[in-house]
Amino acid sequence: MIAGAAAPDGYTRFQLPGADVVALGDVADAVRHAVGDGSLYGYAAAHPARRELRGRGIAYAVPLPDGVTRVVIRHSRHGGLLAPLTGDRFVAPTRAPRELRTALRLAGAGVETPQVIAYAIYPTGLFRRSDVATREVTGGTDLAALLAVPHAPGDMRAILDATAALLRALEKAGARHPDLNLANVLIVERPDGTRQALVLDVDRVVFGRAGDRSIGEANVRRLVRSAHKRRAAGVMAASDEDLTTLARVAGYPA
């Protein structure tokens, strides 16, 4: 096996030519067909019904070969100053197994985050490349896009309340997200008109003591700093008062 960890409960592990795959049990066959002799990301990039999602690189929203399960597939890449050197190569076993474990732990602690459907790890010399597939969340818009345009006061407060609830849930779980920014919070409108916030890109989340206020403060500071950067760049309509409200509703008065 390429990566030695056993698959979590409910997931199965199998090998294909050049790939070590872990997939949710009820869609394992569909994932197997998607990877084939290539890669998950290659399947998504070539799919005629693909939808591009831009972030750190391009992710694709596509159906799996079962025609039922819709996923978002992304190719893992480094960020930061060393990204041009390290690119998509990681030390084994890559961040993918950790992302699955983290997503399961967050969900178990009541933190909303997209379900990891599968990951695939590919050997490349001394290093590994990887793809991760998460269940597509429909009807969602990231917080960066939402706060870039004006909203009626009631709508803005609903967005801030949903985000604050997510921040409180992260603190309760003892989860610190070192890359928490507006683009990593997805706001979904429920059928009843209420809003719910999900946290994205959880592969770097670290856990400390549950309910640790310093963890909550770090998350709030990181998110608000991200908002201030966007305001300074002229790409955010939300006001300083809105950001103060977010911190206050989350339990961290400015």
C-alpha atoms as one frame of an Amber mdcrd trajectory, in Angstrom:
protein
   0.000   0.000   0.000   1.158   3.544  -0.756  -0.165   5.102   2.464  -0.275
   2.839   5.475  -3.314   4.127   7.393  -6.441   1.974   7.480  -9.656   3.407
   6.042 -12.070   4.898   8.612 -15.340   3.167   9.406 -17.728   3.383   6.486
 -14.917   3.761   3.944 -13.113   1.179   1.869  -9.597   1.132   0.487  -8.371
  -0.301  -2.789  -5.528   0.027  -5.244  -5.619   0.768  -8.946  -2.685   1.122
 -11.335  -0.625   3.950  -9.871  -3.229   4.966  -7.287  -4.103   4.191  -3.681
  -7.766   5.066  -3.127 -10.013   5.454  -0.085 -13.719   5.926  -0.803 -17.042
   5.995   1.003 -18.332   2.455   0.853 -21.576   2.997  -1.055 -19.860   4.903
  -3.873 -16.609   2.929  -4.003 -17.469   1.332  -7.354 -18.277   4.718  -8.883
 -14.997   6.129  -7.582 -13.136   3.095  -8.929 -14.558   3.763 -12.395 -13.766
   7.478 -12.126 -10.105   6.868 -11.319  -9.725   4.048 -13.855  -6.178   4.005
 -15.188  -5.809   7.755 -14.675  -6.817  10.025 -11.797  -9.853  11.492 -10.097
  -8.874  14.968 -11.205  -8.317  13.820 -14.767 -11.810  12.314 -14.785 -13.285
  15.593 -13.575 -11.285  17.804 -15.946 -12.467  15.770 -18.945 -16.108  15.445
 -17.906 -18.455  17.134 -20.413 -20.716  18.385 -17.611 -17.924  19.751 -15.425
 -18.317  23.103 -13.681 -15.197  25.056 -12.779 -14.652  26.352  -9.260 -11.672
  28.638  -8.854  -9.557  28.828  -5.729  -6.050  27.508  -5.200  -6.042  25.996
  -8.655  -9.226  24.870 -10.398 -11.635  22.390  -8.842 -14.448  20.731 -10.774
 -18.002  19.949  -9.751 -19.063  16.776 -11.564 -21.273  13.713 -11.179 -19.557
  10.421 -10.425 -20.078   7.621 -12.963 -23.086   6.381 -10.982 -24.925   9.445
 -12.330 -26.289  10.219  -8.855 -23.481  11.335  -6.571 -22.265  14.857  -7.265
 -18.826  15.797  -6.014 -16.243  18.549  -6.099 -12.826  17.183  -7.094  -9.651
  19.147  -6.538  -5.984  18.392  -7.015  -3.958  19.069  -3.867  -1.453  21.901
  -4.160   0.809  23.754  -1.777   0.260  27.415  -1.024   2.564  30.121   0.280
   6.031  31.213  -0.682   7.324  27.724  -1.450   4.419  26.834  -3.733   6.405
  27.451  -6.957   8.988  24.905  -5.760   6.811  22.273  -4.108   3.805  22.585
  -6.424   1.589  19.515  -6.043   4.199  17.178  -4.574   3.813  16.119  -0.950
   5.673  13.881   1.454   3.764  10.620   1.901   0.999  10.135   2.711   0.013
  13.732   1.684  -2.654  15.786   3.457  -5.533  13.761   2.015  -5.876  11.125
   4.780  -5.689  13.871   7.391  -8.388  15.864   5.607 -10.720  12.865   5.752
 -10.028  12.276   9.450 -10.445  15.966  10.215 -13.725  16.255   8.316 -15.100
  13.237  10.177 -14.001  14.649  13.525 -15.504  18.052  12.777 -18.803  16.507
  11.692 -18.837  14.387  14.829 -18.371  17.543  16.913 -21.236  19.347  15.211
 -19.193  21.500  12.826 -20.709  21.673   9.348 -18.232  20.819   6.572 -18.650
  19.040   3.218 -18.409  15.260   3.436 -15.215  13.777   2.037 -16.328  11.150
  -0.467 -12.907   9.862  -1.561  -9.254  10.596  -2.028  -6.625   9.127  -4.305
  -2.854   9.207  -3.781  -0.401   8.781  -6.654   3.313   7.932  -6.287   5.820
  10.162  -8.052   9.378   9.256  -7.148  10.029  10.084  -3.505   6.863  12.161
  -3.275   3.123  11.782  -3.731   0.358  13.678  -5.500  -3.264  13.490  -4.427
  -6.846  14.329  -5.337  -9.754  14.784  -2.940 -13.466  14.505  -3.733 -16.048
  16.085  -1.422 -19.811  15.909  -1.719 -21.084  18.928  -3.636 -23.108  21.342
  -1.520 -25.783  22.921  -3.691 -27.183  26.398  -3.233 -24.106  27.736  -1.458
 -22.085  30.923  -1.920 -18.795  31.615  -0.222 -18.627  34.455   2.260 -16.172
  36.418   0.124 -18.678  36.610  -2.727 -21.581  37.396  -0.397 -19.819  40.244
   1.377 -18.644  41.733  -1.919 -22.148  43.072  -2.611 -24.598  45.093  -0.512
 -27.416  43.374   1.383 -30.539  44.504   3.146 -29.916  44.770   6.914 -31.952
  41.662   7.682 -30.147  39.572   5.089 -26.750  40.788   6.249 -27.580  39.925
   9.843 -28.675  36.415   8.797 -25.354  35.902   6.989 -23.400  37.169  10.007
 -25.439  35.036  12.416 -24.747  31.881  10.379 -21.028  32.681  10.271 -20.960
  33.395  14.008 -22.646  30.047  14.713 -19.903  28.316  12.718 -17.201  30.157
  14.663 -18.776  29.110  17.959 -18.997  25.500  16.785 -15.294  25.516  15.832
 -14.382  26.776  19.286 -16.599  24.193  20.972 -14.783  21.489  18.981 -11.374
  22.968  19.821 -10.670  23.336  16.095  -8.270  26.055  14.938  -8.279  26.773
  11.215  -4.977  28.476  10.323  -6.241  29.361   6.842  -9.709  30.592   7.791
 -10.686  33.298   5.325 -13.876  34.512   3.694 -13.499  32.104   0.770 -13.326
  29.152   3.185 -16.789  29.775   4.620 -19.737  28.597   2.536 -23.186  30.035
   3.269 -26.134  27.859   2.267 -29.750  28.974   2.260 -32.020  26.274   3.628
 -35.504  25.556   2.238 -37.048  27.381   5.220 -35.110  30.547   4.348 -32.596
  30.314   7.185 -28.867  30.213   6.476 -26.166  27.771   7.497 -22.382  28.178
   7.310 -19.941  25.393   6.424 -16.170  25.476   6.805 -14.046  24.480   3.800
 -10.419  23.441   3.184 -10.032  21.675   6.516  -6.829  19.760   5.721  -4.756
  22.103   7.921  -7.167  22.302  10.859  -5.537  21.462  14.193  -7.331  20.437
  17.359  -6.729  21.653  20.880  -8.844  21.672  23.998 -12.564  21.720  23.305
 -14.082  25.068  24.197 -10.709  26.830  24.413 -11.505  30.515  24.021  -8.049
  31.297  22.667  -8.780  28.968  19.733 -12.045  30.777  19.072 -10.323  34.150
  19.264  -7.663  33.019  16.782 -10.331  31.903  14.308 -12.257  35.168  14.618
  -9.105  37.263  14.228  -8.092  35.295  11.145 -11.499  35.668   9.500 -11.850
  39.381  10.302  -8.296  40.042   9.078  -9.242  38.377   5.802 -12.238  40.708
   5.554 -10.157  43.813   6.243  -7.735  42.827   3.480 -10.622  42.578   1.029
 -11.973  45.937   2.158  -8.569  47.511   1.636  -8.515  46.030  -1.869 -11.932
  47.526  -2.575 -13.678  44.206  -3.140 -15.973  44.094  -0.110 -19.191  45.980
   0.529 -19.536  44.918   4.188 -18.736  47.697   6.631 -16.531  47.846   9.703
 -19.756  47.855  11.703 -20.731  44.556  10.071 -17.388  43.024  11.053 -17.792
  44.293  14.605 -21.255  42.710  14.686 -19.820  39.405  13.485 -17.220  39.343
  16.267 -19.802  40.361  18.877 -22.396  37.783  17.808 -19.686  35.105  17.785
 -18.951  36.042  21.405 -15.869  38.226  20.922 -16.800  41.896  21.382 -14.360
  44.195  19.597
